[in-house]
Amino acid sequence: MTNEQVIKMLTKIAIQYDEESQESKAIGMAIKSVEKQIPKKPQIAKKENIKEYYCANCNGYINNAYDMRLSNRGNNCKLCGQAIDWSDEVGVIKNERKIY
């Protein structure tokens, strides 16, 4: 079962309860947790010719391009736990040292 299917199922269950009920609030928290498991591309800001990466969920600072070249990156935001999709930044992330 995919995360999207889980969210859809939980949403259907949540409609059965009053919005202010404990059950509805618990299901809402579960949906938010599952949504954070779906990787999102980071927001990018350029400062002094260095890319800085921010969480798409909470806008928290993740890392900058220089640190990522040193393989110092995480797959989740340290502030909110959002999974990060680095697929567009592969060239930046790889340590491009040549081995002779």
C-alpha positions in Angstrom: 0.0 0.0 0.0 1.4 3.4 -0.9 1.5 6.5 1.3 -1.1 8.1 -1.0 -3.5 5.2 -0.6 -3.1 5.3 3.2 -3.9 9.1 3.2 -7.0 8.5 1.0 -8.2 5.7 3.3 -7.6 7.7 6.5 -9.4 10.7 5.0 -12.5 8.5 4.3 -12.4 7.3 7.9 -12.0 10.8 9.3 -15.2 12.0 7.6 -17.2 9.7 9.9 -16.2 11.7 12.9 -17.0 15.2 14.1 -14.1 17.5 13.2 -13.5 18.4 16.9 -13.5 14.7 18.1 -10.4 13.1 19.5 -10.7 10.4 16.8 -10.7 13.0 14.0 -7.7 14.9 15.5 -5.8 11.6 15.9 -6.5 10.7 12.2 -5.4 14.2 11.2 -2.1 13.7 13.0 -1.6 10.3 11.3 -2.3 11.8 7.9 0.3 14.6 8.5 2.8 12.0 9.6 2.3 9.9 6.4 2.4 13.0 4.2 5.9 13.8 5.7 7.1 10.4 4.4 6.4 11.5 0.8 9.7 13.2 -0.3 9.4 16.8 -1.4 12.0 18.8 -3.3 13.8 21.4 -1.1 13.3 25.1 -1.7 16.5 26.7 -3.0 17.9 30.1 -2.2 21.1 31.4 -3.6 23.3 33.4 -1.2 26.8 34.6 -2.2 26.9 32.1 -5.1 26.2 29.2 -2.8 22.8 27.3 -3.0 21.0 27.0 0.3 18.3 24.4 0.8 15.2 24.8 2.9 12.4 22.4 3.8 9.4 22.6 1.6 7.2 21.8 4.6 8.4 24.0 7.4 10.9 26.3 5.6 13.6 25.2 8.0 17.3 25.4 6.8 18.5 22.0 5.6 22.0 22.6 4.2 24.0 24.4 1.6 25.7 23.1 -1.6 29.2 23.3 -0.2 28.4 21.0 2.7 26.5 18.6 0.5 29.6 18.1 -1.7 31.2 16.7 1.5 28.3 14.1 1.7 26.9 16.0 4.7 23.2 15.8 4.0 20.2 14.1 5.5 17.2 12.5 3.9 14.8 14.2 6.3 14.4 17.7 7.7 15.9 17.9 11.2 13.2 20.3 12.3 9.9 18.6 11.1 10.9 15.2 9.7 9.8 15.9 6.2 11.4 13.5 3.7 13.6 15.4 1.2 13.8 14.6 -2.5 17.3 15.3 -3.7 16.8 13.9 -7.2 17.2 17.3 -8.9 20.4 18.0 -7.0 22.4 14.9 -7.8 25.3 16.7 -9.4 25.7 18.9 -6.3 25.4 16.1 -3.9 27.9 13.7 -5.5 31.4 14.0 -4.3 33.0 14.5 -7.7 36.6 13.7 -6.8 38.5 11.8 -9.5 40.3 8.6 -8.5 43.5 8.0 -10.4 
